[in-house]
């Protein structure tokens, strides 16, 4: 199992990672057109490389050793607890995980002295034409890597290069920091065909899940009458956090109390509907507003000419509209409805059917399709029948055919791709494979999609992914643990009536229920009391309780994440205050040895590498082979173990991963924006060994 990409394992990684989450396969990095030393081009310093691949330790070069003063940062895996251990019991934050400032970027290239007027008149940019265009801390190949761009990303740069060491076309300082070498993986021509073909950026920001309803109280930032709750629902299922009949949403417990405060700079506010209350602030950096909060502000809309929206395919769903290159907004198509087509996924995703689809280099004509797909006639009849099934998920409305595919032209290859100019078929999808699509379009009566690798895929040989409707619960001030999640599909709550009686109200599967902490026993059955006074059976819910002990590192202003394998739960903390709670899927083998079984490692770690998406695959000889392209919102915290969204299952709350911590797409998107290291808007990944969010994983 591995994750594809140009990644090398630092000194912290072990060679026995085949049982953990999939990781990047080691591939040769794109070389510079200048005669840079091979070792400098292909191997960053160990302290800066993500711990996500598995070459043998003996293969490391001398220059791969950690920088002086960074040795302590290269061994977070040493803190892994034995099965049954409890990282919360550590008496202090271990020195290996203390931020000693070693990740601070050197100030070697001060900003140019230009007037604000001149800066506004001309913007200089560069673009990525590769799967990974690496960003370095300094303008040289041997500097540490701090992140990377994805093909199609366009970023602002300084007008002049900051040096040409082993980079003939120059190292350019980019925003917000770092240096990129112009050459095989990056270009100053922002109209390059590969840039144009990959111009649709992944969506990263989504509406935060709403609070569950509490009877008799008004919702903070409540919608106008008749508006639907934000969320994405399965067919026939209410949106996450939807109200029970006649119930209102949970309000602040103090009069005029401030609602959920912004946890990241630049977060915009959700408008409030109660006089004297302050607005609910978004918890995601740069999150867009659901309503204007200042006079004269306009509603969410595309501000760039030609910005494409992703239209919803279900009535009442909203479109995603780009407001700036790489930034996304929720544009409501019906008043107050904030559900989205993507449901936490950065792209539209499809999974291959059997027989697996061909990957075309260009749009094939009818004769070419019959030649490449001998069963085409019978297949199209079966596909038409499948499209009438009740569980069929239609692709989004078609886009215009990408201009790079017009007139029979082949799609441009990304840097490093070896494509014959006469090739029609690039290969076939592997068994159990998933793809992210930049666009979908009609051609000769069939729907095709353009993948992020710029291959043309016939969608009738795939099934479109319906994102999981599940999302956890954001906890504003005044709302805290315990929280329960309904773990049975036909669970119910007892709602006290006005005259002492009770009525049964259904609970949606995995619905979040904030608890008061009290319990009762009625008719020989144990019940838990919800904050609204209703009762839920203790054997029908998973209860997530406050911490059994306050860890030493839980200080105000420090973010950290607590994962319980037994509870299959994740809680995000700011100091001692929980701010988000949800269900996850950890390793399928529970509390087993993570080196020999599909179990999640235990211990205290830091998130060190984040990818907006990265491809994970397994070897064909594995008992469970797969090839999942563009797995969303991946955050590695040690060796090959990571948090990430899973678009191929909806079993959150049940162990089933290869060792990683699987989250629903909406939860993974929220967590990705909340944690550090931060990934700038146009970047596709970021690295930091010292500044990442702390992660505690325990039984």
C-alpha positions in Angstrom: 0.0 0.0 0.0 1.3 3.4 -0.8 0.4 7.0 -1.6 1.6 8.2 -5.0 3.7 11.3 -5.3 7.2 12.6 -5.1 7.9 12.1 -1.4 10.8 10.7 0.5 10.9 9.3 4.0 12.8 11.2 6.7 14.9 9.6 9.3 11.9 9.2 11.6 10.1 6.7 9.5 10.3 3.0 9.9 10.7 0.5 7.1 7.8 -1.7 8.3 4.8 0.5 7.3 3.0 -1.8 4.9 0.2 -2.4 7.5 -0.5 1.3 8.1 -2.4 3.7 5.9 -1.3 3.9 2.2 1.6 6.2 1.5 3.4 7.9 -1.4 5.4 5.7 -3.7 8.9 6.9 -4.2 9.2 8.4 -7.7 12.1 10.4 -9.2 11.5 14.1 -8.8 11.2 16.3 -11.8 14.7 17.6 -12.7 15.6 21.1 -13.3 16.7 22.2 -16.8 19.9 23.4 -15.2 22.6 20.8 -14.3 21.6 20.5 -10.6 23.2 17.6 -8.7 20.9 14.7 -8.8 20.9 14.3 -5.0 19.9 17.9 -4.5 17.0 17.5 -6.9 15.6 14.3 -5.7 16.1 14.4 -1.9 15.1 17.2 0.4 16.5 17.3 3.9 15.0 14.6 6.1 13.7 17.0 8.6 11.5 18.7 5.9 10.2 15.7 4.0 6.9 14.2 4.8 6.9 10.8 6.6 4.8 9.2 4.0 6.9 6.9 1.9 9.0 3.9 2.8 12.4 3.5 1.1 14.8 1.5 3.2 16.7 3.6 5.7 20.0 2.4 4.3 19.2 4.2 1.1 19.3 7.7 2.7 22.1 9.9 1.5 24.4 11.8 3.9 22.7 15.1 3.0 19.4 13.6 4.1 20.4 14.0 7.8 18.6 16.4 9.9 19.9 19.9 10.4 21.7 20.8 13.6 19.1 21.4 16.3 16.4 19.4 14.5 17.3 16.0 15.8 14.6 16.1 18.5 12.0 17.0 15.9 12.7 13.9 13.8 11.4 11.3 16.2 7.8 11.9 17.1 7.1 8.2 16.5 9.2 7.4 19.5 6.4 8.6 21.7 4.0 6.0 20.4 2.4 4.2 23.3 2.2 0.5 23.5 -1.4 -0.9 22.9 -3.4 0.0 26.0 -1.2 3.0 26.8 -2.7 6.5 27.5 -0.9 9.5 26.2 -3.1 11.7 28.4 -1.1 10.5 31.4 2.2 12.0 30.2 3.3 14.5 32.9 4.3 17.1 30.4 4.5 17.8 26.7 7.7 15.8 25.6 10.5 18.0 24.4 10.5 16.2 21.1 7.1 17.9 20.4 7.8 21.4 21.7 8.1 24.1 19.0 11.6 25.4 19.3 11.4 27.8 16.5 13.4 25.7 14.1 10.6 25.9 11.4 10.9 29.6 11.2 11.6 30.7 7.6 14.9 32.6 7.0 14.5 36.3 6.1 16.9 36.3 3.1 14.8 38.1 0.6 13.1 41.3 2.0 10.1 42.6 0.1 11.0 45.0 -2.7 10.6 48.7 -2.0 7.7 49.6 -4.3 4.9 52.0 -3.9 1.4 50.6 -3.2 0.2 52.1 -6.5 2.8 50.3 -8.5 2.1 47.0 -6.8 -1.6 47.3 -7.7 -1.0 48.1 -11.3 0.8 44.8 -12.2 0.6 41.4 -10.6 3.3 38.9 -11.5 2.5 35.2 -11.4 3.8 31.7 -12.0 1.9 28.5 -12.5 2.4 24.8 -11.7 2.4 22.3 -14.6 3.1 19.2 -12.4 1.4 17.0 -9.8 3.9 18.5 -7.3 5.8 21.7 -7.8 7.9 21.9 -4.7 8.2 25.1 -2.6 11.5 25.6 -0.8 12.4 27.7 2.3 15.4 29.2 0.4 16.2 29.5 -3.3 18.3 26.4 -3.5 17.6 22.6 -4.0 19.2 21.6 -0.7 16.9 23.8 1.3 14.0 22.3 3.2 10.6 21.8 1.5 7.7 23.7 3.0 4.9 22.8 0.6 4.0 22.3 -3.0 1.6 23.5 -5.7 -0.6 21.3 -7.9 -1.0 21.6 -11.7 -3.2 24.6 -12.6 -2.3 26.6 -9.4 -1.4 30.2 -10.2 0.4 32.2 -7.4 1.7 35.7 -7.1 5.5 36.0 -7.3 8.2 38.7 -7.1 8.9 40.4 -10.5 12.6 39.3 -10.5 14.2 36.0 -9.6 16.0 35.7 -6.2 18.8 33.6 -7.7 19.7 31.0 -10.3 21.6 28.4 -8.4 21.1 25.2 -10.4 18.0 26.8 -11.8 18.7 28.5 -15.2 15.3 30.2 -15.4 15.4 31.4 -11.8 14.1 30.9 -8.3 11.1 33.1 -7.6 9.8 34.1 -4.2 6.0 33.3 -4.1 3.1 34.3 -1.9 2.8 33.9 1.0 6.4 32.6 1.3 8.9 30.2 -0.2 10.7 29.8 -3.5 9.9 27.9 -6.7 12.3 27.1 -9.5 11.0 27.8 -13.0 11.6 24.8 -15.2 10.1 21.3 -15.7 7.4 21.7 -13.0 6.6 25.4 -13.0 6.3 28.1 -15.7 5.9 31.9 -16.0 3.4 31.3 -18.8 0.1 31.2 -16.8 -1.7 30.4 -20.1 0.1 27.1 -20.6 -2.2 24.3 -21.9 -1.6 22.2 -18.8 -2.5 25.2 -16.6 -5.6 25.9 -18.6 -6.7 22.2 -18.5 -6.2 22.1 -14.7 -7.6 25.5 -13.9 -10.5 24.3 -11.7 -9.3 24.3 -8.2 -10.4 21.9 -5.4 -13.1 23.2 -3.1 -11.9 23.4 0.5 -14.4 25.5 2.5 -17.9 24.3 3.4 -20.6 25.4 5.7 -20.0 24.3 9.3 -22.5 21.6 10.5 -25.3 23.3 12.5 -26.1 22.6 16.2 -28.8 20.1 16.9 -32.2 21.5 17.8 -33.1 22.1 21.4 -36.8 22.6 22.1 -38.1 26.0 23.1 -34.9 27.9 22.3 -34.0 30.1 19.3 -31.0 29.2 17.1 -27.9 31.4 17.1 -27.8 32.9 13.6 -31.1 31.1 12.9 -32.4 31.0 9.3 -35.4 32.9 8.2 -38.7 31.1 8.4 -38.9 28.4 5.9 -35.2 28.1 5.3 -33.5 24.8 5.2 -30.6 23.8 7.5 -27.1 23.7 6.1 -25.9 20.2 5.3 -26.0 17.5 2.7 -28.6 14.8 3.1 -29.0 11.4 1.6 -32.1 10.8 -0.4 -35.0 10.9 2.0 -32.9 11.8 5.0 -32.9 15.1 6.8 -29.8 17.3 6.7 -27.3 16.8 9.6 -28.5 18.7 12.6 -32.0 19.0 11.2 -34.7 19.9 13.7 -37.3 17.5 15.1 -40.8 18.8 14.5 -41.5 21.9 16.5 -38.0 22.1 17.9 -35.7 25.1 17.7 -31.9 25.1 17.7 -29.7 25.3 20.8 -29.1 28.8 21.9 -26.4 30.4 24.0 -27.0 29.8 27.7 -26.3 33.4 28.8 -28.4 36.4 27.7 -26.6 38.3 24.9 -23.8 35.8 25.1 -21.4 35.9 22.2 -21.9 33.1 19.9 -19.1 30.9 18.5 -16.0 33.1 18.0 -13.7 32.9 15.1 -10.8 30.5 15.7 -8.7 31.6 12.7 -7.8 35.1 11.5 -9.9 36.3 8.6 -12.8 34.0 9.3 -16.1 35.8 8.4 -19.2 35.8 10.4 -22.6 34.2 10.1 -25.3 36.8 10.5 -27.3 36.7 13.7 -31.1 37.0 13.9 -31.4 38.0 17.5 -30.9 41.7 18.5 -28.0 42.2 20.8 -26.3 38.9 19.9 -23.0 38.9 18.1 -22.6 36.8 15.0 -21.6 33.2 14.8 -18.1 33.3 13.4 -16.8 30.7 11.0 -14.3 28.2 12.4 -12.6 27.7 9.1 -10.0 30.2 7.9 -11.4 32.4 5.2 -14.9 30.8 5.4 -17.4 32.7 3.5 -20.5 34.3 5.1 -24.0 33.1 4.7 -25.3 36.7 4.9 -23.8 40.1 4.8 -23.0 41.5 8.2 -22.1 45.1 7.3 -24.2 47.6 5.5 -23.4 47.6 1.8 -22.0 44.1 1.7 -23.3 41.9 -1.0 -24.4 38.4 -0.9 -22.2 35.5 -2.0 -21.6 35.5 -5.7 -18.9 34.9 -8.2 -16.7 38.0 -8.5 -14.5 36.9 -11.4 -15.8 36.9 -15.0 -16.3 33.4 -16.2 -16.1 31.8 -12.8 -17.7 28.4 -13.1 -20.3 27.2 -10.6 -20.9 23.6 -9.8 -24.6 23.2 -10.2 -26.6 21.1 -7.8 -28.3 18.0 -9.3 -30.9 17.7 -6.6 -33.7 20.2 -6.0 -32.8 22.7 -3.3 -29.1 22.1 -3.5 -26.9 25.0 -3.9 -24.0 25.7 -6.3 -20.4 26.3 -5.4 -19.1 29.5 -7.0 -15.5 30.7 -7.0 -15.0 34.2 -5.6 -11.3 34.4 -6.2 -8.9 32.1 -7.9 -8.7 29.1 -5.6 -11.3 30.4 -3.1 -14.9 29.1 -3.1 -18.2 30.3 -1.9 -21.7 28.9 -1.3 -24.1 30.5 -3.7 -27.6 29.7 -2.7 -30.0 28.7 -5.5 -33.0 28.8 -3.2 -33.4 31.2 -0.3 -31.7 30.0 2.9 -30.7 26.6 1.5 -27.0 26.0 2.1 -26.6 22.4 1.2 -23.9 21.6 -1.4 -23.5 19.1 -4.2 -20.0 18.2 -3.1 -20.8 17.6 0.6 -17.2 18.1 1.8 -15.5 16.6 -1.2 -13.1 19.0 -3.1 -14.1 17.6 -6.5 -16.8 15.4 -8.0 -15.7 11.8 -7.5 -16.5 8.5 -9.3 -15.6 4.9 -8.7 -14.9 2.5 -11.5 -17.3 -0.4 -12.4 -16.4 -3.8 -13.8 -15.0 -4.1 -16.5 -13.0 -1.0 -15.6 -13.0 2.0 -18.0 -10.4 3.0 -20.5 -8.4 6.2 -19.9 -8.4 8.1 -23.1 -5.8 10.7 -24.1 -8.4 12.6 -26.1 -12.0 12.5 -27.0 -12.6 9.3 -29.1 -15.0 9.2 -32.0 -17.5 6.4 -32.3 -15.3 4.0 -34.3 -12.4 4.6 -31.8 -14.7 3.9 -28.9 -15.9 0.6 -30.4 -12.3 -0.4 -31.0 -11.2 0.4 -27.5 -14.3 -1.0 -25.9 -15.4 -4.2 -27.7 -18.4 -4.7 -25.4 -19.7 -1.1 -26.0 -23.1 -2.0 -27.4 -24.1 -4.3 -24.6 -22.5 -2.1 -22.0 -24.5 1.0 -23.1 -27.8 -1.0 -22.8 -26.8 -2.1 -19.3 -25.8 1.4 -18.3 -29.2 2.8 -19.5 -30.9 0.2 -17.3 -28.7 1.0 -14.3 -29.5 4.7 -14.7 -33.2 3.9 -13.9 -32.4 2.2 -10.5 -33.6 4.1 -7.4 -30.1 4.4 -6.0 -28.5 5.8 -9.2 -26.6 9.0 -8.6 -26.5 11.2 -11.7 -23.4 13.1 -12.6 -23.5 16.9 -12.3 -24.9 19.0 -15.2 -22.4 18.9 -18.1 -19.8 21.6 -18.5 -18.7 22.9 -21.8 -16.1 20.6 -23.5 -12.7 21.7 -22.2 -11.0 23.9 -24.9 -7.9 21.8 -24.7 -9.8 18.8 -26.0 -11.5 20.6 -29.0 -10.7 19.7 -32.6 -9.5 16.2 -31.7 -6.5 17.5 -29.7 -5.1 15.2 -26.9 -5.2 16.5 -23.4 -1.8 17.9 -22.4 0.3 15.7 -20.1 1.5 17.0 -16.8 5.2 17.5 -16.2 6.9 14.0 -16.2 4.1 12.3 -18.1 5.3 10.3 -21.1 2.5 10.5 -23.6 2.8 9.6 -27.2 1.3 12.4 -29.4 -0.6 9.7 -31.3 -1.9 7.8 -28.3 -5.6 7.2 -27.9 -5.7 5.0 -24.8 -3.4 5.7 -21.9 -4.4 2.6 -20.1 -7.3 1.2 -18.1 -8.4 2.0 -14.6 -7.4 -0.6 -11.9 -9.9 -2.7 -10.0 -11.7 -0.7 -7.2 -10.4 2.7 -8.3 -11.7 6.2 -7.6 -11.2 9.4 -9.6 -11.6 13.1 -9.0 -13.0 15.0 -11.9 -12.2 18.5 -13.0 -15.2 18.7 -15.3 -17.8 16.5 -17.0 -19.1 17.0 -20.6 -21.1 15.4 -23.4 -19.5 13.9 -26.5 -21.2 11.7 -29.1 -24.1 10.9 -26.8 -21.9 9.8 -23.9 -20.8 11.7 -20.8 -17.1 11.9 -20.2 -15.0 13.4 -17.4 -11.6 14.9 -17.3 -9.6 13.6 -14.3 -7.0 15.5 -12.3 -4.3 13.6 -14.2 -5.8 14.9 -17.4 -7.2 11.6 -18.7 -10.6 11.4 -20.4 -12.9 8.9 -18.6 -16.3 7.5 -19.9 -18.6 8.1 -16.9 -21.1 5.3 -17.9 -18.4 2.9 -16.8 -18.3 4.5 -13.3 -20.6 5.3 -10.5 -20.8 8.8 -9.2 -20.1 9.1 -5.5 -22.9 10.4 -3.2 -21.0 12.1 -0.4 -21.8 10.9 3.1 -24.4 13.1 4.8 -22.8 12.5 8.2 -21.0 15.4 10.0 -20.0 15.9 13.6 -20.9 18.8 15.9 -19.3 22.1 16.4 -19.4 23.1 20.1 -19.7 26.9 20.7 -19.2 28.5 24.1 -21.8 27.2 26.5 -22.1 23.8 24.8 -19.7 21.1 25.8 -19.3 17.3 26.3 -20.9 14.8 26.9 -22.4 14.4 23.4 -24.0 11.2 22.2 -24.4 9.8 18.6 -27.3 7.5 17.7 -25.7 4.2 16.7 -28.8 2.4 15.6 -30.8 3.2 12.5 -34.2 3.0 14.3 -33.4 4.7 17.6 -35.7 7.1 19.3 -35.8 9.6 22.1 -38.5 10.1 24.7 -39.8 13.7 24.7 -41.6 14.8 27.9 -45.0 16.3 27.3 -46.7 19.3 28.9 -49.0 17.1 31.1 -46.4 14.6 32.3 -46.6 12.1 29.4 -43.9 11.3 26.9 -43.9 10.9 23.2 -41.4 9.0 21.0 -39.5 11.0 18.5 -37.2 9.2 16.0 -33.4 9.8 16.0 -31.6 9.9 12.7 -28.7 7.4 12.4 -25.6 9.0 14.0 -27.5 12.1 15.0 -25.6 14.2 17.6 -27.3 14.7 20.9 -25.8 17.1 23.4 -26.3 15.6 26.9 -26.9 17.2 30.3 -24.8 14.6 32.0 -27.7 13.2 34.0 -29.1 9.7 33.6 -32.3 7.9 34.6 -33.6 4.3 34.8 -37.1 3.7 33.6 -38.7 0.3 33.3 -35.4 -1.4 33.8 -33.8 0.6 31.0 -31.0 3.1 31.4 -31.6 6.5 29.7 -29.3 9.5 29.2 -30.8 13.0 29.5 -30.3 15.4 26.6 -29.8 19.1 27.1 -33.3 19.7 25.9 -34.8 17.4 28.5 -35.5 14.5 26.3 -34.2 11.0 27.0 -32.2 8.5 24.9 -31.5 4.9 25.6 -27.9 4.4 26.6 -27.6 1.2 24.6 -28.7 3.0 21.4 -26.0 5.7 21.4 -22.3 6.2 21.6 -21.4 8.6 24.4 -18.4 10.9 24.1 -17.5 12.1 27.6 -15.3 14.9 28.9 -11.6 14.0 29.3 -10.8 11.5 32.1 -7.9 13.7 33.0 -6.6 17.1 31.8 -3.4 16.6 29.9 -0.4 18.7 30.7 -0.3 20.3 27.3 -3.9 21.5 27.3 -3.3 25.2 27.7 -5.4 28.0 26.4 -4.6 28.8 22.8 -3.1 25.4 22.0 -5.0 23.2 19.6 -5.0 19.5 19.9 -7.0 16.4 18.8 -8.1 13.5 21.0 -9.0 10.2 19.2 -10.5 7.3 21.1 -10.2 3.9 19.3 -12.8 2.3 21.7 -15.3 5.0 21.1 -14.4 5.6 17.5 -14.6 9.3 18.3 -12.5 12.4 17.7 -12.7 15.6 19.7 -10.9 18.8 18.7 -9.8 20.9 21.7 -8.6 24.5 22.2 -6.8 24.1 25.5 -9.3 22.3 27.7 -12.4 23.4 25.7 -13.8 21.0 23.2 -14.7 22.8 20.0 -15.8 19.9 17.7 -16.8 16.3 18.2 -17.5 13.5 15.7 -17.2 9.8 14.9 -14.4 8.3 12.9 -13.2 5.0 11.5 -9.8 3.8 12.8 -7.9 0.6 11.9 -10.0 -2.5 11.2 -8.0 -4.6 13.7 -8.8 -2.4 16.7 -6.1 -2.3 19.4 -3.7 -4.6 17.6 0.0 -4.1 16.8 0.1 -1.3 14.1 3.3 -2.9 12.7 1.7 -6.2 11.9 -2.1 -5.6 11.7 -4.5 -3.0 10.3 -4.6 -1.1 13.6 -4.1 2.6 14.3 -1.0 3.6 16.1 -1.4 5.0 19.7 0.6 7.8 21.3 1.2 11.5 21.1 2.2 13.1 17.8 2.2 16.3 15.7 0.6 16.8 12.3 3.6 17.4 10.1 2.3 17.2 6.5 -1.0 18.2 4.9 -2.3 17.5 1.4 -5.5 18.9 0.0 -5.6 15.6 -1.9 -3.2 12.8 -2.5 -3.5 9.4 -4.3 -3.5 6.2 -2.2 -3.2 2.8 -3.7 -2.4 -0.8 -2.8 -0.4 -3.5 -4.5 -2.3 -5.8 -6.8 -1.4 -8.8 -4.7 -3.0 -7.4 -1.6 -6.1 -9.1 -0.4 -7.9 -5.7 -0.8 -6.4 -3.9 -3.8 -7.5 -0.4 -4.5 -6.4 2.8 -6.3 -8.0 5.9 -4.8 -7.0 9.0 -6.6 -7.1 12.4 -4.8 -8.0 11.2 -1.3 -9.2 14.4 0.3 -7.8 16.4 3.2 -4.9 14.2 4.2 -3.0 15.1 7.4 0.0 12.9 8.3 1.0 12.8 12.0 3.5 9.9 12.1 5.0 7.4 9.7 2.3 6.4 7.3 -0.6 7.3 9.6 -3.0 10.2 8.8 -6.4 11.7 9.1 -8.2 11.8 5.8 -11.7 11.8 4.3 -13.0 8.6 2.9 -15.2 8.9 -0.2 -15.5 5.1 -0.7 -17.4 4.2 2.5 -19.9 5.7 5.0 -19.2 3.5 8.0 -17.9 6.3 10.3 -18.2 5.1 13.9 -17.0 1.6 12.9 -13.4 0.4 12.6 -12.5 -0.4 9.0 -9.4 1.5 7.8 -5.9 0.2 7.0 -4.6 2.1 10.0 -5.4 5.7 9.2 -8.2 7.7 10.9 -11.0 8.0 8.3 -13.4 10.9 8.6 -16.5 11.9 6.7 -15.8 14.5 4.0 -17.5 17.3 5.8 -15.6 16.5 9.0 -12.3 16.1 7.2 -12.8 19.5 5.4 -13.5 21.2 8.8 -10.5 19.6 10.5 -8.1 20.4 7.6 -8.8 24.1 7.9 -8.7 24.1 11.7 -5.3 22.4 12.2 -1.8 23.5 11.5 0.4 23.7 9.5 -1.8 26.0 7.5 -2.1 25.3 3.8 -2.3 28.7 1.9 -5.2 29.0 -0.5 -3.4 28.2 -3.7 -1.1 25.6 -2.3 -1.9 21.9 -2.4 0.2 20.8 0.6 2.3 22.1 3.4 5.0 20.7 5.8 6.2 21.5 9.3 7.7 19.3 11.9 7.4 21.7 14.8 4.2 23.8 14.3 1.6 21.1 13.6 -1.4 20.4 15.7 -0.9 17.9 18.5 -2.6 14.5 18.1 -3.4 12.1 21.0 -4.5 8.6 20.1 -5.5 6.3 22.9 -7.7 3.2 23.5 
